Amino acid sequence: ENSRILDLGCGQGRHDILLAQAGHDVVGIDFSEINIESAKTNNSKNLNFILGDARTYKDSLRFDVVLSLYDVIGSFPSENDNVKIVKNAYRNLKKNGIFILSVMNMQLIRDRCKRENNVINSIDENIDKLLKLKSSNTMQETGDVFNGKMILLDDSTGICYRKEQFFSENSLPEEFIVRDRRYSRRGIISLLHREGFSVEEVYCFNAKDINKRLSPESKQAKEILVIAKKKNLFYKLFERIFDKNQSWK
């Protein structure tokens, strides 16, 4: 009850609005000015939305809980940038604070891409295959970016490539090559351990029912939910010495 909560990558604030209504003191951070402007229409005395970067935002007071939901971690192709989000969550939490996050399930992506012969060992050696990928407006329409026919997985880096089309009333259609990163269950646990968190709970789920626990092999297991607790610096040092795992494996 009455927790102080930070949402890194809050979007338009759908979680934060509900949490504030439940009596929590909530700060939402997002780099999109459009998202923040939309979120601010719901501002209240215990709800504050700020234009900022999930990798670097630092508040004057620490939080009981930090959220980073629906693939904020993984939105950067550079692992270093995603690690910065985890580090920032640690920095903003109180001692024994709780970090709740979700990432896209690498095992599901790898299985689907393998069936379509879309797993490669180097993007540099497969530029032609990338250029031949079909494009879609899936991200804009549904966000269901798990179609193995539309994704090229570089298994040497853990980076996924796809082509996305975006349509607007005020401009011509645009097409982009989108890169992001997915995580295995073991990999995201390893990353959190190295950055000083103990993992209290982890399971796969589908956004349609976040409470229904799925096996990583399930065709519906699109995301991984993790609840972790901030530990001390000695714990972080210990884990970094003994854990050398690559987070996408």
C-alpha positions, 0 to 999 in steps of 0.5 A: 500500500502507498508505494512510490512507483517509477515506470520506465517507458510508460507510454501513454500511462495506462498502468500508471493511471490505475496505480495512482487511482489505487493510491500509489505515488507514481512517476512515468517516464517516456522519451516520446513527447506525443506519449507524454502529452497524452498521458498528462491529460490524466495528471493528478496530485499523485501521478506525474509524467515526465519526458525523459530517457529510461536509461538515465532518468534519476529522481531526487527520491528513491522508489519502492517499485520500478516497472519496465513493461512490454518490451522496453528492455529489448527495444534497443538493438544494443545490449549496452543500452538495455543494460543501462535501463536495468542499471537505472532501475537499480539506481532508482530503487530503495534497498530491497526495492522491487523491479517488475519487467517483461521482455519478448520471449527469444525461444518462441522467436527462434522456434518460429524463425527456424521453421521459416529458415530465417535464423542466420549467423551474421547479418553482414553475410545475409544482407540480401536475405534482409532486403528480401524480407516481406514488410508489414504494418504489424507494429502499427496495427497490432504490435504482434511482432512474432511472425517467423516469416517476417523476422530475420534472427541473427543468432550471433548477436540476438538481434531481430530484424524486420521491415515495418510500414507506417501510415499517417493521414498527414504524410506518405507511407514510410518503411523502416528496417526495425531492430530489437532484441529478445531474451531467453528466460535464462538470459534475462535472469542472468542479466538481472543477477549481474546487475545486482537483482535476485529474481523472485519470480519468472514465467512466460505469459501472453498479454491477453492474460498476464496471470496465466503461466505458460511454458517457454515452448508454448505457442502463446508464450510471447513474453517473459514476466520477471519480478526481482529484488534489489540486493547489495553491491556485494551480491552484484560483484559476486554474480558478475564474477561467476555469471558469464552467460549471454543474455539472448542464449 
